[in-house]
Amino acid sequence: MSSSQDVVHRNATLAEDLAKTGSTLQPEQRVGGASDRIQIETLRRDLQEASQRLEKLKEERAKVESEAIHYRNLAGKMEADLRSLSDAYNSLEQSNLQLENEVKALKKEGHSTFPDVEAIKSEAREEAQKESEGELNDLLVCLGQEQSKVDKLSARLLELGEDVDKLLEGIGDDAGAAGGAEDEEDDE
């Protein structure tokens, strides 16, 4: 036999063997390769979409945290302003007490040419109280607006899965301690 006849004979034998046993790849295996490729592409697209959503959420979270810090700082400034106003009021009260003591001392010495001190004190108190109430009301309105903003930001942070209580931990502790000391002074 020649070499070409050997190749023809060999091909015929292989064809018979293949016909008897069927294809070495089962139909499920041949389809599986295409199915695997489709599944891999789908998973790749899903991963890319999830990555994009994650990046967008990270950007939103950073923005919300930045706003929270801004409003926290603003609330701190408002608290400082309120403390300042309270200190000024306490200073006025001390000045008033000192003046009352001076008036009493002068009355004891026998000076009777004083105008009606009680009327003047009452008028000064009313005027100071009106002025303080106006400023206090303005601060309370601002504080209410800031609290509303904090509530909205807290809700958004909760939606993003943040622990709002942990973020707000320690905020206002200094103001609470200072306010307690002022309350004690007022009681005296």
C-alpha positions as CSV (number, residue, x, y, z in Angstrom):
1,M,0.0,0.0,0.0
2,S,1.1,3.5,-0.7
3,S,1.1,6.3,1.8
4,S,-2.0,8.0,0.4
5,Q,-3.8,4.7,0.6
6,D,-2.7,4.3,4.2
7,V,-4.1,7.8,5.0
8,V,-7.4,7.0,3.3
9,H,-7.6,3.7,5.1
10,R,-6.8,5.3,8.4
11,N,-9.4,8.1,7.9
12,A,-12.0,5.5,7.0
13,T,-11.2,3.5,10.2
14,L,-11.4,6.7,12.3
15,A,-14.7,7.6,10.7
16,E,-16.1,4.1,11.5
17,D,-14.9,4.4,15.1
18,L,-16.5,7.8,15.4
19,A,-19.7,6.6,13.9
20,K,-19.9,3.7,16.3
21,T,-19.1,5.7,19.5
22,G,-20.5,9.1,18.5
23,S,-18.7,12.3,18.9
24,T,-16.2,12.5,21.7
25,L,-18.0,15.6,22.9
26,Q,-21.5,15.1,24.1
27,P,-24.1,17.7,22.9
28,E,-24.4,19.1,26.4
29,Q,-20.6,19.8,26.4
30,R,-20.6,21.5,23.0
31,V,-23.5,23.7,24.0
32,G,-22.0,24.2,27.5
33,G,-19.0,26.0,26.0
34,A,-21.2,28.6,24.3
35,S,-23.4,28.8,27.4
36,D,-20.4,29.3,29.6
37,R,-19.2,32.1,27.4
38,I,-22.6,33.8,27.6
39,Q,-22.8,33.3,31.3
40,I,-19.3,34.8,31.7
41,E,-20.2,37.8,29.6
42,T,-23.4,38.3,31.7
43,L,-21.5,38.1,34.9
44,R,-18.8,40.5,33.6
45,R,-21.5,43.0,32.7
46,D,-23.2,42.6,36.1
47,L,-19.9,43.1,37.8
48,Q,-19.2,46.2,35.8
49,E,-22.7,47.6,36.6
50,A,-22.3,46.8,40.3
51,S,-18.9,48.5,40.4
52,Q,-20.4,51.6,38.8
53,R,-23.2,51.6,41.3
54,L,-20.7,51.2,44.1
55,E,-18.7,54.1,42.9
56,K,-21.8,56.3,42.7
57,L,-22.8,55.3,46.2
58,K,-19.3,56.1,47.5
59,E,-19.5,59.5,45.8
60,E,-23.0,60.1,47.4
61,R,-21.7,59.0,50.8
62,A,-18.7,61.3,50.6
63,K,-21.0,64.2,49.7
64,V,-23.4,63.5,52.5
65,E,-20.6,63.1,55.0
66,S,-19.2,66.4,53.8
67,E,-22.5,68.1,54.3
68,A,-22.9,66.5,57.7
69,I,-19.5,67.9,58.7
70,H,-20.5,71.3,57.4
71,Y,-23.7,71.4,59.3
72,R,-22.0,70.0,62.4
73,N,-19.6,72.9,62.3
74,L,-22.4,75.3,61.7
75,A,-24.3,73.9,64.7
76,G,-21.1,74.2,66.8
77,K,-20.9,77.9,65.7
78,M,-24.5,78.4,66.7
79,E,-23.9,76.8,70.1
80,A,-20.9,79.1,70.6
81,D,-23.0,82.1,69.7
82,L,-25.7,80.9,72.1
83,R,-23.1,80.5,74.9
84,S,-21.7,83.9,74.1
85,L,-25.2,85.4,74.4
86,S,-25.8,83.6,77.7
87,D,-22.4,84.9,79.0
88,A,-23.4,88.4,78.1
89,Y,-26.7,88.0,79.8
90,N,-25.0,86.7,82.9
91,S,-22.6,89.6,82.8
92,L,-25.6,92.0,82.7
93,E,-27.2,90.3,85.6
94,Q,-24.0,90.6,87.7
95,S,-23.7,94.3,86.8
96,N,-27.3,94.8,87.8
97,L,-26.7,93.1,91.1
98,Q,-23.7,95.2,91.8
99,L,-25.6,98.4,91.0
100,E,-28.5,97.3,93.3
101,N,-26.0,96.8,96.1
102,E,-24.5,100.2,95.5
103,V,-28.0,101.8,95.6
104,K,-28.8,100.0,98.8
105,A,-25.5,101.2,100.3
106,L,-26.2,104.8,99.3
107,K,-29.7,104.6,100.7
108,K,-28.4,103.4,104.0
109,E,-26.0,106.4,104.0
110,G,-29.0,108.7,103.8
111,H,-29.0,110.0,100.3
112,S,-32.6,110.7,99.5
113,T,-32.2,112.6,96.2
114,F,-32.3,109.5,94.1
115,P,-34.9,109.1,91.4
116,D,-37.2,106.0,91.7
117,V,-34.6,103.3,91.4
118,E,-37.1,100.5,91.3
119,A,-38.8,102.0,88.3
120,I,-35.5,102.5,86.5
121,K,-34.4,98.9,87.3
122,S,-37.7,97.6,86.1
123,E,-37.6,99.5,82.9
124,A,-33.9,98.5,82.3
125,R,-34.9,94.8,82.9
126,E,-37.8,94.9,80.5
127,E,-35.6,96.5,77.8
128,A,-32.8,94.0,78.3
129,Q,-35.2,91.1,78.4
130,K,-36.9,92.2,75.2
131,E,-33.5,92.5,73.5
132,S,-32.3,89.1,74.8
133,E,-35.6,87.4,73.8
134,G,-35.3,88.8,70.3
135,E,-31.8,87.5,69.9
136,L,-32.7,84.2,71.6
137,N,-35.7,83.7,69.3
138,D,-33.4,84.4,66.2
139,L,-31.0,81.8,67.5
140,L,-33.8,79.3,68.2
141,V,-35.1,79.7,64.7
142,C,-31.6,79.1,63.2
143,L,-31.1,76.1,65.5
144,G,-34.5,74.7,64.4
145,Q,-33.5,75.1,60.8
146,E,-30.2,73.4,61.4
147,Q,-31.9,70.6,63.3
148,S,-34.1,70.0,60.4
149,K,-31.1,69.8,58.1
150,V,-29.4,67.4,60.5
151,D,-32.5,65.2,60.6
152,K,-32.7,65.0,56.8
153,L,-29.0,64.2,56.6
154,S,-29.3,61.6,59.3
155,A,-32.1,59.9,57.4
156,R,-30.0,59.9,54.2
157,L,-27.0,58.5,56.1
158,L,-29.3,55.7,57.4
159,E,-30.4,55.0,53.9
160,L,-26.7,54.6,52.9
161,G,-26.2,52.2,55.8
162,E,-24.2,54.6,58.1
163,D,-24.5,54.5,61.9
164,V,-25.7,58.1,62.5
165,D,-25.4,57.8,66.3
166,K,-21.8,56.8,65.9
167,L,-21.1,59.8,63.6
168,L,-22.8,62.2,66.0
169,E,-21.1,60.7,69.1
170,G,-19.4,63.4,71.2
171,I,-21.1,66.3,69.4
172,G,-22.6,68.8,71.9
173,D,-21.0,67.2,75.0
174,D,-18.9,70.3,75.7
175,A,-22.0,72.5,75.3
176,G,-24.0,70.3,77.7
177,A,-21.3,70.6,80.4
178,A,-21.0,74.4,80.0
179,G,-24.8,74.8,80.0
180,G,-25.0,72.9,83.2
181,A,-22.6,75.2,84.9
182,E,-24.5,78.2,83.7
183,D,-27.7,76.8,85.0
184,E,-26.2,76.4,88.4
185,E,-25.0,80.1,88.3
186,D,-28.6,81.2,87.3
187,D,-30.1,79.2,90.3
188,E,-27.9,81.2,92.7
